[in-house]
Amino acid sequence: DDRNLPVPFQALISRLQIPILKVALKDKHFFTHSDHPARRFINEIATSAVGWDESSESQQDKLYKEVNRLVRYAPFLLALSVITRLVWAFATPNGMNLVDLHVYVDGAAALLQGNLYEFTYAEKTPDFPLPFTYPPFAALVFFPLHYLPFTIVGVCWQLATMAAMFLLIRLAIGLVLDFRPDAVGSTTDWTRVAMLWTALALWTEPVRTTLDYGQVNVFLALAAIVAIRSTRWWIAGGIVGFVAGIKLPPAITGLYFLATKRWKAAAFSAVAFGATVAIIENHDGGVAQDGPCQRDALPLSAGQSGTPLTDRRIVAVFQCG
């Protein structure tokens, strides 16, 4: 609490309270020897902090000046990146193909005909028909979208993906840094930093491909980050179970829950995922008529042989026992 110390150094020293307390409890010489290594370490930090001025030091750094200038213009740069990305999508021949989004939406519509896993999308990929290879619960989630014009769905999907990318980066920054003003410095605007990274990310892999194909990856990653940051076990587990019912990779977040001893969240994620399977098991639409338990008939990834099990083949194990 010494006001003579800059805020970042106060935060740094405050983080040492628990480790230093442990040292003091284990080593009786901590209080009696002024040259004790732990005491010298704290004194070195305090001495280094005296007279330190964050603003004066940063102003002498040319790289800091350039980065800070970009951060100030981050909202404008993000808006420019988003607009350019949409213009590029409509101006280029394949910019709005969104083949994966077609599989999600058009495949979900196949529920009405009772042939979800006989569906293939080949309008833009005639030499490489794409089947619906996701868990059947995904079809129910995407089903309402098929009632809307696909162009509107495509534009909204891309805008939503960009917004999700910003939120993902913003939350990731909060995980990397202990997101507190006294820890990272009150002069840093991390929201603008996230905007700047988002503006760049929209044009780099794998985000560029995700936007080109209309994939769901960014939403799944965002859901996993939200679950990890949530302190409520039922929210964290529910989110992971729900999105794993759409596409299986986020289920690995359950291992994180186990590693961090969040037993309730891990257990509830399994329960929530089981609920998505049970919903499909009791659904009498296109999935049941396809005969989901005929595992030998379940397709591998489109056009590939010997590939790993698809999401649907794995879910069939849960459905069929």
ROVEX-595616 format. One line per 4 residues: number of its first residue (from 0); for each residue x negated, y, z of C-alpha. Coordinates in steps of 0.25 Angstrom, whole numbers, padded with zeros to 4 digits. Last residue first. Example, Ala and Ser with C-alpha at 12.3 -4.5 7.8 and 13.67 -1.06 7.14 Angstrom:
2
1) -0055 -0004 0029  -0049 -0018 0031 $
***
This chain:
321
320) 0100 -0195 -0107  0108 -0190 -0118  0109 -0176 -0115  0096 -0174 -0108 $
316) 0088 -0182 -0119  0096 -0174 -0130  0090 -0161 -0124  0077 -0166 -0129 $
312) 0082 -0169 -0143  0088 -0156 -0144  0076 -0148 -0140  0068 -0155 -0150 $
308) 0059 -0167 -0147  0045 -0165 -0152  0042 -0166 -0167  0040 -0180 -0174 $
304) 0046 -0175 -0186  0049 -0161 -0191  0059 -0155 -0200  0067 -0148 -0189 $
300) 0063 -0153 -0175  0068 -0167 -0173  0082 -0170 -0175  0091 -0178 -0165 $
296) 0096 -0191 -0171  0087 -0200 -0163  0093 -0193 -0151  0107 -0197 -0153 $
292) 0112 -0191 -0140  0115 -0178 -0146  0127 -0184 -0154  0129 -0173 -0164 $
288) 0144 -0172 -0159  0139 -0169 -0145  0131 -0157 -0150  0141 -0151 -0160 $
284) 0152 -0149 -0149  0157 -0157 -0137  0148 -0150 -0127  0147 -0158 -0114 $
280) 0133 -0163 -0117  0130 -0149 -0122  0133 -0142 -0109  0126 -0153 -0102 $
276) 0113 -0150 -0109  0114 -0135 -0105  0117 -0140 -0091  0105 -0148 -0091 $
272) 0097 -0136 -0094  0103 -0129 -0082  0100 -0140 -0073  0086 -0141 -0078 $
268) 0084 -0126 -0076  0091 -0128 -0062  0080 -0137 -0057  0068 -0129 -0062 $
264) 0075 -0116 -0056  0077 -0123 -0043  0063 -0129 -0042  0056 -0116 -0044 $
260) 0043 -0122 -0040  0034 -0114 -0049  0030 -0126 -0057  0044 -0131 -0057 $
256) 0050 -0118 -0062  0039 -0117 -0073  0042 -0132 -0077  0057 -0127 -0079 $
252) 0052 -0116 -0088  0049 -0128 -0097  0064 -0128 -0100  0061 -0116 -0109 $
248) 0057 -0125 -0120  0070 -0133 -0122  0079 -0123 -0130  0093 -0120 -0128 $
244) 0095 -0129 -0115  0081 -0124 -0111  0087 -0110 -0111  0098 -0114 -0101 $
240) 0089 -0122 -0092  0079 -0111 -0091  0089 -0100 -0088  0096 -0108 -0078 $
236) 0083 -0112 -0070  0079 -0097 -0069  0093 -0092 -0066  0096 -0103 -0056 $
232) 0082 -0102 -0049  0084 -0087 -0047  0070 -0080 -0047  0070 -0077 -0062 $
228) 0057 -0074 -0068  0055 -0089 -0074  0069 -0089 -0079  0068 -0076 -0086 $
224) 0054 -0080 -0092  0061 -0093 -0097  0073 -0086 -0103  0063 -0076 -0110 $
220) 0056 -0088 -0116  0069 -0094 -0121  0074 -0081 -0127  0060 -0079 -0134 $
216) 0061 -0093 -0140  0075 -0093 -0146  0071 -0092 -0161  0076 -0082 -0172 $
212) 0066 -0087 -0182  0060 -0074 -0185  0061 -0069 -0170  0054 -0081 -0165 $
208) 0044 -0081 -0175  0040 -0067 -0171  0040 -0070 -0157  0030 -0082 -0158 $
204) 0022 -0074 -0163  0021 -0059 -0164  0030 -0049 -0170  0040 -0048 -0159 $
200) 0029 -0049 -0149  0023 -0035 -0152  0036 -0027 -0149  0038 -0037 -0137 $
196) 0024 -0033 -0131  0027 -0019 -0132  0041 -0020 -0126  0035 -0028 -0114 $
192) 0025 -0017 -0112  0036 -0007 -0112  0043 -0015 -0101  0030 -0017 -0094 $
188) 0029 -0002 -0092  0016 -0001 -0084  0014 0012 -0076  0018 0006 -0062 $
184) 0007 -0004 -0062  0007 -0019 -0063  0009 -0023 -0049  0015 -0011 -0042 $
180) 0025 -0010 -0054  0029 -0025 -0052  0030 -0036 -0063  0020 -0046 -0058 $
176) 0014 -0046 -0071  0014 -0059 -0080  0028 -0062 -0076  0034 -0048 -0078 $
172) 0026 -0047 -0092  0034 -0060 -0095  0047 -0053 -0092  0044 -0041 -0101 $
168) 0039 -0051 -0112  0052 -0059 -0111  0061 -0047 -0111  0054 -0042 -0123 $
164) 0055 -0055 -0131  0070 -0056 -0126  0073 -0043 -0133  0066 -0047 -0146 $
160) 0074 -0060 -0146  0087 -0053 -0143  0084 -0044 -0155  0081 -0056 -0164 $
156) 0093 -0063 -0159  0102 -0051 -0162  0097 -0050 -0176  0099 -0064 -0179 $
152) 0113 -0065 -0172  0117 -0053 -0180  0111 -0060 -0193  0118 -0073 -0189 $
148) 0132 -0067 -0189  0138 -0071 -0176  0146 -0084 -0173  0133 -0093 -0173 $
144) 0128 -0085 -0161  0139 -0092 -0152  0132 -0106 -0154  0118 -0102 -0149 $
140) 0120 -0106 -0134  0128 -0118 -0138  0118 -0123 -0148  0107 -0121 -0138 $
136) 0114 -0131 -0129  0112 -0141 -0140  0097 -0141 -0137  0089 -0136 -0149 $
132) 0085 -0143 -0162  0096 -0136 -0172  0090 -0141 -0185  0081 -0132 -0195 $
128) 0081 -0136 -0209  0067 -0135 -0215  0067 -0134 -0230  0080 -0125 -0230 $
124) 0075 -0116 -0219  0083 -0103 -0221  0096 -0110 -0222  0091 -0123 -0216 $
120) 0097 -0124 -0202  0100 -0138 -0198  0112 -0143 -0190  0114 -0158 -0187 $
116) 0110 -0156 -0173  0122 -0146 -0171  0132 -0155 -0179  0146 -0153 -0172 $
112) 0151 -0143 -0182  0153 -0132 -0172  0140 -0135 -0165  0133 -0132 -0178 $
108) 0135 -0117 -0174  0123 -0119 -0165  0114 -0123 -0176  0118 -0110 -0184 $
104) 0114 -0102 -0172  0101 -0109 -0166  0097 -0114 -0180  0099 -0100 -0186 $
100) 0091 -0094 -0175  0080 -0103 -0178  0080 -0099 -0193  0080 -0084 -0190 $
96) 0079 -0081 -0205  0080 -0066 -0202  0066 -0062 -0206  0065 -0072 -0217 $
92) 0065 -0062 -0229  0060 -0050 -0221  0068 -0037 -0220  0078 -0042 -0209 $
88) 0068 -0048 -0199  0058 -0037 -0202  0068 -0026 -0199  0071 -0034 -0186 $
84) 0056 -0034 -0182  0054 -0020 -0185  0066 -0016 -0176  0060 -0024 -0165 $
80) 0046 -0019 -0166  0050 -0005 -0167  0059 -0006 -0155  0047 -0013 -0148 $
76) 0037 -0002 -0152  0047 0009 -0148  0049 0003 -0134  0034 0000 -0133 $
72) 0029 0015 -0136  0024 0017 -0122  0018 0003 -0122  0010 0006 -0134 $
68) 0004 0018 -0128  0000 0011 -0116  -0007 0000 -0125  -0015 0011 -0131 $
64) -0018 0018 -0119  -0022 0005 -0112  -0031 0002 -0123  -0038 0016 -0122 $
60) -0041 0014 -0107  -0044 0027 -0100  -0029 0030 -0097  -0029 0016 -0090 $
56) -0039 0020 -0080  -0033 0034 -0077  -0019 0028 -0076  -0023 0017 -0066 $
52) -0031 0025 -0057  -0041 0018 -0048  -0046 0027 -0037  -0046 0016 -0027 $
48) -0042 0003 -0033  -0056 -0003 -0034  -0057 -0001 -0019  -0044 -0008 -0016 $
44) -0048 -0020 -0025  -0062 -0021 -0019  -0056 -0020 -0005  -0046 -0032 -0008 $
40) -0058 -0040 -0013  -0066 -0037 -0001  -0056 -0041 0009  -0054 -0055 0001 $
36) -0069 -0057 0001  -0071 -0054 0016  -0081 -0042 0018  -0073 -0036 0029 $
32) -0074 -0048 0037  -0064 -0049 0049  -0050 -0049 0042  -0054 -0059 0031 $
28) -0062 -0068 0040  -0051 -0076 0045  -0049 -0082 0031  -0037 -0091 0029 $
24) -0026 -0080 0033  -0034 -0069 0027  -0035 -0076 0014  -0021 -0079 0013 $
20) -0017 -0064 0016  -0027 -0060 0005  -0019 -0069 -0005  -0006 -0064 0000 $
16) -0010 -0049 -0001  -0017 -0049 -0014  -0005 -0045 -0022  -0005 -0032 -0014 $
12) -0019 -0029 -0018  -0015 -0029 -0033  -0002 -0022 -0031  -0010 -0011 -0023 $
8) -0020 -0011 -0035  -0009 -0008 -0045  -0003 0003 -0037  -0016 0011 -0035 $
4) -0022 0011 -0021  -0022 0024 -0013  -0008 0021 -0010  -0012 0009 -0001 $
0) 0000 0000 0000 $
***
